[in-house]
Amino acid sequence: AFVGAQYVTPVVRERETGSKQMQFISGVGPIVYWLSNWALDYIMHIFVVICVLIIFAIQDEEAFTGSLETFGATCLLLLLFGFAVIPLSSAASFVFKTPSSGLTIMIAYHFLTGFGLVITDFILTQIKSTQDANDSLKHLYRFFPTYCLGASFTSLSLREVLAQ
């Protein structure tokens, strides 16, 4: 939730302080502005991914780094999460007036759509009368990047457990 939410703060701060407007007045076009923002955000995201992978390796998390296949899946999952969440944060930044409110609301959003939907999916799958409804809802869940991240980590974890 925190990683996905952090990308909204600089964009809202630039709009709040007027530096975004100043860049546009100075001749920076909107395409260059957004591409450079996304590039910097993705470079920061790669740093976060490397740190997460190091922590997984130190903790000897077999489900995520135990084999070359699971390590590759974990890397790809984390890198693609950045491609999904950075543009989402940029689009959401227009809703917020202050960086702190943007960060707080985006943390709550990512927590609810990540953890909340993964738990909802799990519970609805366990109840026989709601399985069909949940199968239909899964198509909607997949529009939320943090749900996809959480469901994928759950799948990697279960894969390791079921293999034993």
C-alpha positions as CSV (number, residue, x, y, z in Angstrom):
1,A,0.0,0.0,0.0
2,F,2.8,2.4,0.9
3,V,4.9,1.8,-2.2
4,G,1.9,2.3,-4.6
5,A,0.8,5.4,-2.7
6,Q,4.1,7.2,-2.6
7,Y,4.0,8.2,-6.3
8,V,1.1,10.6,-5.9
9,T,2.9,12.9,-3.4
10,P,5.4,14.7,-5.7
11,V,2.9,15.3,-8.4
12,V,0.4,16.9,-6.0
13,R,3.2,18.9,-4.4
14,E,4.4,20.3,-7.8
15,R,0.8,21.3,-8.6
16,E,0.3,22.8,-5.1
17,T,3.5,24.9,-5.1
18,G,3.1,26.0,-8.7
19,S,6.3,24.4,-9.9
20,K,4.3,22.3,-12.5
21,Q,2.8,25.5,-13.9
22,M,6.3,27.2,-13.9
23,Q,7.7,24.2,-15.9
24,F,4.9,24.5,-18.5
25,I,5.5,28.3,-18.8
26,S,9.2,27.7,-19.2
27,G,8.5,25.5,-22.3
28,V,8.3,22.0,-20.9
29,G,5.5,20.2,-22.8
30,P,3.0,18.0,-21.1
31,I,4.4,14.8,-22.8
32,V,7.9,15.6,-21.6
33,Y,6.7,16.5,-18.1
34,W,4.7,13.3,-17.6
35,L,7.3,11.0,-19.2
36,S,10.1,12.4,-17.1
37,N,7.9,12.1,-14.0
38,W,7.1,8.5,-14.8
39,A,10.8,7.7,-15.6
40,L,11.9,9.1,-12.3
41,D,9.2,7.3,-10.4
42,Y,10.1,4.0,-12.1
43,I,13.7,4.4,-11.3
44,M,12.7,4.8,-7.6
45,H,10.4,1.8,-8.0
46,I,13.3,-0.3,-9.3
47,F,15.3,0.7,-6.2
48,V,12.4,-0.5,-4.0
49,V,12.1,-3.7,-6.0
50,I,15.9,-4.4,-5.5
51,C,15.5,-3.8,-1.7
52,V,12.5,-6.1,-1.5
53,L,14.3,-8.8,-3.4
54,I,17.3,-8.5,-1.1
55,I,15.0,-8.8,2.0
56,F,13.4,-11.9,0.5
57,A,16.8,-13.4,-0.1
58,I,18.1,-12.6,3.4
59,Q,14.9,-14.0,4.9
60,D,15.3,-17.1,2.7
61,E,11.7,-16.9,1.4
62,E,11.6,-20.1,-0.7
63,A,8.2,-19.2,-2.1
64,F,9.6,-16.0,-3.7
65,T,13.3,-16.6,-4.3
66,G,13.7,-20.4,-3.8
67,S,14.3,-21.2,-7.4
68,L,15.2,-19.4,-10.6
69,E,11.6,-19.7,-11.7
70,T,10.1,-18.2,-8.6
71,F,12.8,-15.5,-8.4
72,G,12.0,-14.5,-12.0
73,A,8.3,-14.5,-11.3
74,T,8.8,-12.4,-8.2
75,C,11.0,-9.9,-10.1
76,L,8.6,-9.7,-13.0
77,L,5.6,-9.3,-10.7
78,L,7.2,-6.4,-8.7
79,L,8.4,-4.6,-11.9
80,L,5.1,-4.9,-13.6
81,F,3.4,-3.6,-10.5
82,G,5.3,-0.4,-11.0
83,F,4.1,-0.1,-14.6
84,A,0.5,-0.4,-13.3
85,V,0.6,1.8,-10.2
86,I,2.6,4.8,-11.4
87,P,0.2,5.9,-14.1
88,L,-2.7,5.2,-11.7
89,S,-1.1,7.5,-9.1
90,S,-0.6,10.2,-11.7
91,A,-4.2,10.1,-12.7
92,A,-5.4,10.1,-9.1
93,S,-3.2,13.1,-8.3
94,F,-5.7,15.4,-10.0
95,V,-8.2,14.6,-7.3
96,F,-6.1,15.8,-4.3
97,K,-5.4,19.3,-3.1
98,T,-2.6,18.5,-0.7
99,P,0.2,15.9,-0.8
100,S,-0.7,14.6,2.7
101,S,-4.3,14.0,1.8
102,G,-3.3,12.3,-1.4
103,L,-0.9,10.0,0.3
104,T,-3.3,9.1,3.1
105,I,-6.2,8.4,0.7
106,M,-4.0,6.4,-1.7
107,I,-2.6,4.3,1.2
108,A,-6.2,3.5,2.2
109,Y,-7.2,2.8,-1.4
110,H,-4.2,0.4,-2.0
111,F,-4.8,-1.3,1.3
112,L,-8.5,-1.8,0.7
113,T,-8.0,-2.9,-3.0
114,G,-5.0,-5.1,-2.2
115,F,-5.5,-6.7,1.2
116,G,-9.3,-6.2,1.3
117,L,-10.0,-7.7,-2.1
118,V,-7.6,-10.6,-1.6
119,I,-9.3,-11.5,1.7
120,T,-12.8,-11.0,0.1
121,D,-11.8,-13.3,-2.8
122,F,-10.5,-16.0,-0.4
123,I,-13.6,-15.9,1.8
124,L,-16.1,-15.9,-1.1
125,T,-14.2,-18.8,-2.7
126,Q,-14.6,-20.9,0.5
127,I,-18.4,-20.4,0.7
128,K,-20.1,-22.6,-1.8
129,S,-23.1,-20.3,-2.4
130,T,-20.9,-17.3,-3.3
131,Q,-18.3,-19.1,-5.5
132,D,-20.1,-18.2,-8.8
133,A,-20.5,-14.6,-7.8
134,N,-16.8,-14.4,-6.8
135,D,-15.8,-15.9,-10.2
136,S,-17.6,-13.0,-11.9
137,L,-16.2,-10.4,-9.5
138,K,-12.6,-11.6,-10.1
139,H,-12.7,-9.9,-13.5
140,L,-13.5,-6.6,-11.7
141,Y,-10.8,-7.2,-9.0
142,R,-8.1,-7.5,-11.7
143,F,-8.5,-3.8,-12.5
144,F,-6.8,-3.0,-9.2
145,P,-3.0,-3.4,-9.3
146,T,-2.7,-4.1,-5.6
147,Y,-5.2,-6.9,-5.8
148,C,-3.2,-8.4,-8.6
149,L,0.0,-8.1,-6.6
150,G,-1.5,-9.6,-3.5
151,A,-3.2,-12.4,-5.4
152,S,0.0,-13.2,-7.2
153,F,2.0,-13.4,-4.0
154,T,-0.7,-15.6,-2.5
155,S,-0.5,-17.8,-5.6
156,L,3.3,-18.1,-5.3
157,S,3.0,-18.9,-1.6
158,L,0.4,-21.5,-2.1
159,R,2.4,-23.0,-5.0
160,E,5.3,-23.6,-2.6
161,V,3.0,-25.1,0.1
162,L,1.2,-27.4,-2.3
163,A,4.6,-28.6,-3.8
164,Q,5.7,-29.9,-0.4
